[in-house]
Amino acid sequence: MLVERRNGKRFHAQIGAVFNDQTGLNFCFITNLSRSGAYLNSKRTFGIGSHVMMQISNGSFDAPVEGRIVRIDRPMRNSHHCGMGVSFDHLSPAAKRLRDDLLLYLMGLKYHNPWN
């Protein structure tokens, strides 16, 4: 039986994010987002417990977001899916406002699309 360990409701997303590591600048997509974390669809992954600093944007404002890796998905045979779950740590007030703005947008998409 699977135990749900997430602290908040996640919303499907396609949000670009950028992070920097020893190999240089890396681009990824946040494919789901919650108040406590996100899932990054990325070809580059780090070890569990690793610290990651990324830059996210809502199109008019951007902020750095810190987190730690809590889950890794490596590609399986015949699959290119690869990514990592990130738990947010110590978000600045600006990062919290940006995260909440993105969540409000994603909630609107989820609950208003059936009416279109």
Secondary structure by P-SEA (a helix, b strand, c coil): cccccccbbbbbbbbbbbbbccccbbbbbccccccccccccccccccccbbbbbbbbcccbbbbbbbbbcccccccccccbbbbbbbbccccaaaaaaaaaaaaaaaaaaaccccc
